[in-house]
Amino acid sequence: MAKKIETKKVLDEKQFGNTKMRNRLTLEILGVLIVYAVLAVILVAILLVLGVSLSELSTPWTLLILLTLLCLFLSTVAAYYLMKKIFNPLQQISVAAGKVASGDFTAEISYQGEFEELERTFENFNRMVKELNSVEIMRNDFIADVSHEFKTPLSAISGYATLLQDSELTEEEKTEYIRKIFFHIDKLNDLTENILRLSKMEQQQFLESPVTFRLDEQLREVIVLLEPKWSEKNLELDLELPEIQFTGHPSLLFTVWTNLIGNAIKYTDAGGTIGVLLSGDKESVRITVRDNGIGMDEETKTHIFDKFYQGDTSRKSQGNGLGLAICKEIIRKCEGEITVISAPGEGSEFVVTLKKGKGAAVLEL
């Protein structure tokens, strides 16, 4: 509904702008006609002063000559006006659009005229070029990142496969190399799955109809699913999960909780603490996932939701840098908000807020 209202507003503004331009052009034409009439009166007055009688002026040939001269003058003025005020700016846009069509996303144009509508058109064109340029940069970076992420495990698989050809290897060495090959194959599978999932999320215009489910139960399911990981590190769990019915998209949100809680486990040292807190009111539901792990500096927090970004390179083998990007996209699709509070050595706290009426309805029992 909001998108329809916004679209209608844009169309109304566009129609209003077109009306203003038509009115301005009409006034300009009327002004030229008035000038034409004044010049005609002045020319007749000059001829009368020079001794030309009215009877001579009223002859067909004299009137034809006068009208021809005035029409030539008028057409010259009109052509100059149209070339300078309208056609030259349109030519600028055409040339710049040709550059953009050929792949040059740095083409920008400036307008020095007095038409507000043309000025706004130039501004919109420059904004469009900037957006296209940023998209092109992101696309190139994405291709480079994907190539790098695929190259690392493929190189490892190739290296271990080469080592397996050595006939003098012991059974233990063969088993270890095979285990590492399967480890990197799993990384490739995870990477491919996450790329496809993120691509699908970014291209999906409409989500499926929301359903009502127990949000607290879903969070418990994720915690149970990840039990081997937090048990292995002997982590203490701080849980506050009151019973809350929630209307939203359970499959998508399950992915969010899995990533956030999984990251909390991954970046918390053995014997540490992770917390999962749930609260809700009539307006929104709030999910907090926090830990007392290594934390993040300002640079890491700035890029933490970027694709393929991994602030802690020492744990790079445990992920591919797409988890939080997927979380961000899912929360955006649900028209919610995700924020992070963190400092080096003080742990991290991720807070997801989903509002009632924005893909979510909350009812505390």
MORA-V817042 format. One record per backbone hydrogen bond with DSSP energy under -0.5 kcal/mol. CO is the residue of the C=O (numbers start at 1). NH is the residue of the N-H. Records with the same first field share a line. If there is no record, write none. Layout:
# MORA-V817042
CO->NH / NH
This chain:
# MORA-V817042
1->5
2->6
3->7
4->8
5->9
6->10
7->11
8->12
9->13
10->14
11->15
12->16
13->17
14->18
15->19
16->20
17->21
18->22
19->23
20->24
21->25
22->26
23->27
24->28
25->29
26->30
27->31
28->32
29->33
30->34
31->35
32->36
33->37
34->38
35->39
36->40
37->41
38->42
39->43
40->44
41->45
42->46
43->47
44->48
45->49
46->50
47->52
48->51
53->57
54->58
56->59
59->63
60->64
61->65
62->66
63->67
64->68
65->69
66->70
67->71
68->72
69->73
70->74
71->75
72->76
73->77
74->78
75->79
76->80
77->81
78->82
79->83
80->84
81->85
82->86 / 87
83->88
86->90
87->91
88->92
89->93
90->94
91->95
92->96
93->97
94->98
95->99
96->100
97->101
98->102
99->104
100->103
103->105
104->107
114->116
115->119
116->120
117->121
118->122
119->123
120->124
121->125
122->126
123->127
124->128
125->129
126->130
127->131
128->132
129->133
130->134
131->135
132->136
133->137
134->138
135->139
136->140
137->141
138->142
139->143
140->144
141->145
142->146
143->147
144->148
145->149
146->150
147->151
148->152
149->153
150->154
151->155
152->156
153->157
154->158
155->159
156->160
157->161
158->162
159->163
160->164
162->165
163->166
165->167
166->169
170->174
171->175
172->176
173->177
174->178
175->179
176->180
177->181
178->182
179->183
180->184
181->185
182->186
183->187
184->188
185->189
186->190
187->191
188->192
189->193
190->194
191->195
192->196
193->197
194->198
195->199
196->200
197->201
198->202
199->203
200->204
211->248
213->215 / 246
214->218
215->219
216->220
217->221
218->222
219->223
220->224
221->225
222->226
224->227
226->229 / 230
227->231
228->232
229->233
230->235
231->234
233->271
236->274
237->239
238->276
240->278
243->365
244->215 / 216
245->363
246->213 / 248
247->361
248->211 / 250
249->253
250->254
251->255
252->256
253->257
254->258
255->259
256->260
257->261
258->262
259->263
260->264
261->265
262->266
263->267
265->268
267->294
269->272
272->236
273->292
274->238
275->290
276->240
277->288
278->242
279->286
283->356
284->281
285->354
286->279
287->352
288->277
289->350
290->275
293->347
294->345
297->301
298->302
299->303
300->304
303->306
306->309
311->313
312->315
313->316
315->318
316->319
321->308 / 309
322->326
323->327
324->328
325->329
326->330
327->331
328->332
329->333
330->334
331->336
332->335
337->353
339->351
341->349
343->346
347->343
348->291
349->341
350->289
351->339
352->287
353->337
354->285
355->358 / 360
360->357 / 358
361->247
363->245
